[in-house]
Amino acid sequence: MNTKMDFIDLKTQYQLIKEKIHQRMFNVLEHGQYIMGEEIFELEKKLADYVGVKHCVSVSSGTDALYMVLLALGIKPGDEVIIPTFTFFATGEVVKLLGAKPVFVDSDETCNIDPLKIEEKITSKTKAIMPVSLYGQCADFTKINEIAKKYNLPVIEDACQSFGGTHFGKKSCNLSTIGSTSFFPSKPLGCYGDGGAIFLNDDKLEEKMKQIRIHGQHGRYNHVTLGINGRLDTLQAAILLAKLEIFEEEIKRRQEIAARYINGLKDLVQFPTIKKENTSVYAQFTILVENRNEFQKRLDEKGIPTAIHYPTPLHKIKALDYPIEDYPIADSYSQKVLSLPMHPYLNEKDQDKIIKTIKDSL
C-alpha cells in the first residue's frame, strides 16, 4: 500500500515559523482586539508596500473582496462584466449576486483570458473587465488595459492565485484599476482560515471599500451605503504577518520546484505557457494530459494526490444560467488540466517519484 504524500504541506511551514506565529497570536490574545486590532493596520501597510500601491484594504475572503469591489464600482442589475470562462466559480458568482451578467471569454495558451477576444464582447452594458490570474501567472494586463482605456472601463484583477507574481516587473494586484486576492490556507500566502485583500491607488474608492466592509458605515451607526460584514480577523492578520517574512523565499522555492517539474516532464506532457514578461508563483503546478481520468487513477494508486482546476467552465455551470456558447479552448482545458503536488517544501525524493510515475504512466 502506498502512503499518500501531501498535495499541499502546511505542517512543515508551521514547524519552521511556529515561534513567530505563536508570538503574534499571543500578542492578539493579550490585547484582546480580535476585530480591527493593530495587526490589521500593520498588515495592510506591509502588503501595500509589497505590492507597490497606495492602499490595501484587508477583507474576510477572496470572494468577498471581488464582491466588495464590484459593489464599490456600482455594478447593478442589467450591467455586464467581462470575465474568463475558465476559472473558479466565485468569479462569476459575485457578478450574478449583484444581478449583473457575467460575459465569458475563452482562454489563450496560458490558460488565462485571451485578451484578443475581449473587445468583441464589449457592449453598451459592459461596466467592467475582471480577468483572473490563474495558476500563479498574471493575465496579459498590458493588452487588457489598452482595451479598457479605449472604452473607459475599470479593470479588476482577480489575483486569488497570483499574489507575488509579476507582469513586466510589476507585482500582481498593481496591474489595473483594482487588484484583489485571497489568503485561503492553500494559497501561496495563506492564513489559517478565510481572508483576502483589495489593492488600489484611488483615495475615494479606498474610503468606499472601508465603508463597505463594515456594513456601509461612515462612523458608528452612520450607514451611508450598503455593505457587508467583510472584515479580516485580527488573529488571521497576525498569522499573515508571520508568514509574510518568509514569503519571497517560498516563492523562490516554488519556482525552483516548477523548473524541476518542467525539466523532468517537458517531453511527456504539455504545460500552460509562462510568458517571458511574467513570473509565476505557481499556486498550482498544472499539466495537460489526454485520458485524464485513467491517468489520475494511476497516480492515485501510487500515492500521488492530484486535483483538477477546473473540471467545468463557467458557461456550463447551471447556477450561472448562461446560454450555451462555444468556448473551445476552455472546454479543452477543462478535460485535460491536472494539478500535481506543489508547495515550497516538496522534497526531491517525492518529486522524483511523481516524475517517474508520470513517465511510467504515459
MODA-V165701 format. One record per residue. N is the residue number from 1. SS is DSSP state (H for helix, E for strand, L for the rest). PSI is psi in whole degrees, 0 to 359 (NA if undefined). NEAR is the number of other ideal C-beta (glycine too) atoms within 12 Angstrom. Layout:
n->[N	N]
ss->[SS	SS]
psi->[PSI	PSI]
near->[NEAR	NEAR]
This chain:
n->[1	2	3	4	5	6	7	8	9	10	11	12	13	14	15	16	17	18	19	20	21	22	23	24	25	26	27	28	29	30	31	32	33	34	35	36	37	38	39	40	41	42	43	44	45	46	47	48	49	50	51	52	53	54	55	56	57	58	59	60	61	62	63	64	65	66	67	68	69	70	71	72	73	74	75	76	77	78	79	80	81	82	83	84	85	86	87	88	89	90	91	92	93	94	95	96	97	98	99	100	101	102	103	104	105	106	107	108	109	110	111	112	113	114	115	116	117	118	119	120	121	122	123	124	125	126	127	128	129	130	131	132	133	134	135	136	137	138	139	140	141	142	143	144	145	146	147	148	149	150	151	152	153	154	155	156	157	158	159	160	161	162	163	164	165	166	167	168	169	170	171	172	173	174	175	176	177	178	179	180	181	182	183	184	185	186	187	188	189	190	191	192	193	194	195	196	197	198	199	200	201	202	203	204	205	206	207	208	209	210	211	212	213	214	215	216	217	218	219	220	221	222	223	224	225	226	227	228	229	230	231	232	233	234	235	236	237	238	239	240	241	242	243	244	245	246	247	248	249	250	251	252	253	254	255	256	257	258	259	260	261	262	263	264	265	266	267	268	269	270	271	272	273	274	275	276	277	278	279	280	281	282	283	284	285	286	287	288	289	290	291	292	293	294	295	296	297	298	299	300	301	302	303	304	305	306	307	308	309	310	311	312	313	314	315	316	317	318	319	320	321	322	323	324	325	326	327	328	329	330	331	332	333	334	335	336	337	338	339	340	341	342	343	344	345	346	347	348	349	350	351	352	353	354	355	356	357	358	359	360	361	362]
ss->[L	L	L	L	L	L	L	L	L	H	H	H	H	H	H	H	H	H	H	H	H	H	H	H	H	H	H	H	H	H	H	L	L	L	E	L	L	H	H	H	H	H	H	H	H	H	H	H	H	H	H	L	L	L	E	E	E	E	E	L	L	H	H	H	H	H	H	H	H	H	H	H	L	L	L	L	L	L	L	E	E	E	E	E	L	L	L	L	H	H	H	H	H	H	H	H	H	L	L	L	E	E	E	E	E	L	E	L	L	L	L	L	E	L	H	H	H	L	H	H	H	L	L	L	L	E	E	E	E	E	L	E	L	H	H	H	L	L	L	L	H	H	H	H	H	H	H	H	H	H	H	L	L	E	E	E	E	E	L	L	L	L	L	L	L	E	E	L	L	E	E	L	L	L	L	L	L	E	E	E	E	E	L	L	L	L	L	L	L	L	L	L	L	L	L	E	E	E	E	E	L	L	H	H	H	H	H	H	H	H	H	H	L	E	L	L	E	L	L	L	L	L	E	L	L	L	L	L	E	L	L	L	E	H	H	H	H	H	H	H	H	H	H	H	L	L	H	H	H	H	H	H	H	H	H	H	H	H	H	H	H	H	H	H	H	L	L	L	L	E	E	L	L	L	L	L	L	E	E	L	L	L	L	L	E	E	E	E	L	L	L	H	H	H	H	H	H	H	H	H	H	L	L	L	L	L	E	L	L	L	L	L	L	H	H	H	L	H	H	H	L	L	L	L	L	L	L	H	H	H	H	H	H	H	H	H	E	E	E	E	L	L	L	L	L	L	L	H	H	H	H	H	H	H	H	H	H	H	H	H	H	L]
psi->[133	129	128	130	169	136	316	131	100	344	317	317	315	317	326	327	19	326	319	319	315	317	318	316	322	319	321	317	327	314	339	13	80	340	123	40	175	333	331	312	326	316	314	319	315	322	318	317	320	315	329	30	170	323	142	132	111	144	178	340	167	324	315	325	312	316	314	324	312	321	316	328	357	23	132	172	135	340	162	140	125	127	163	152	338	92	180	153	325	326	319	328	315	328	314	324	333	5	6	176	122	130	119	149	143	173	165	195	348	352	354	176	139	109	336	350	7	313	324	345	354	131	183	343	353	128	349	159	130	82	156	137	92	145	8	354	134	144	173	81	339	309	320	317	326	316	315	320	320	324	8	51	142	151	129	122	119	95	35	343	358	9	126	344	169	157	115	40	350	143	144	142	359	39	356	194	312	142	148	148	173	145	29	145	326	356	161	320	105	150	198	40	212	149	162	180	155	138	133	168	353	119	317	319	324	315	320	321	317	326	316	322	352	56	32	24	142	86	152	127	10	87	106	349	169	142	197	174	91	28	148	138	145	322	321	324	320	317	317	325	320	318	330	332	332	8	312	322	320	324	316	318	319	317	324	318	319	318	323	319	310	317	322	337	3	333	4	322	169	157	152	136	132	116	148	335	359	153	138	146	2	60	325	152	111	134	166	123	152	161	51	318	315	318	315	321	320	321	319	321	335	8	21	113	147	170	158	115	84	146	342	116	155	328	351	5	123	320	337	351	56	136	139	126	175	116	77	324	312	318	320	315	319	338	348	335	141	124	134	165	131	119	163	348	19	116	164	325	312	320	321	321	318	312	315	317	320	315	318	340	351	NA]
near->[6	15	11	18	29	24	27	31	25	27	15	21	32	22	14	21	28	20	14	23	29	18	19	33	30	18	25	30	17	16	18	13	20	22	23	26	29	22	37	35	22	25	40	38	23	24	44	27	18	30	38	21	35	21	31	42	44	48	45	35	37	45	32	38	48	49	40	46	48	44	36	38	35	21	35	20	15	17	28	32	46	45	51	45	44	45	46	34	31	35	50	42	29	40	44	30	26	31	18	31	28	43	39	41	43	35	42	29	22	36	45	49	45	32	32	20	31	39	23	16	30	24	18	10	20	33	33	43	48	53	55	53	51	45	46	42	46	47	51	37	43	23	30	42	29	19	31	31	18	16	24	15	34	32	45	47	52	51	55	49	48	49	49	44	47	33	36	20	16	26	36	48	48	38	43	43	34	43	51	54	54	43	44	32	26	29	43	47	48	37	39	27	23	30	43	48	54	53	41	39	22	23	13	15	28	26	21	31	40	34	28	36	38	33	22	25	23	17	12	8	10	13	16	17	22	21	27	30	20	39	37	44	32	34	33	39	43	37	36	47	39	35	39	37	23	25	31	22	21	35	33	19	30	38	30	23	35	40	21	25	32	27	16	26	30	17	13	24	29	22	34	38	22	30	26	14	22	34	29	42	43	42	45	39	46	41	40	32	30	19	16	28	17	15	31	28	16	24	35	21	18	26	20	34	28	35	26	26	35	36	24	26	39	42	33	26	27	13	17	29	17	24	12	16	19	16	31	18	30	37	25	23	39	31	24	31	39	44	39	44	38	43	36	36	28	34	20	17	11	31	31	21	25	40	33	20	31	31	20	16	28	21]
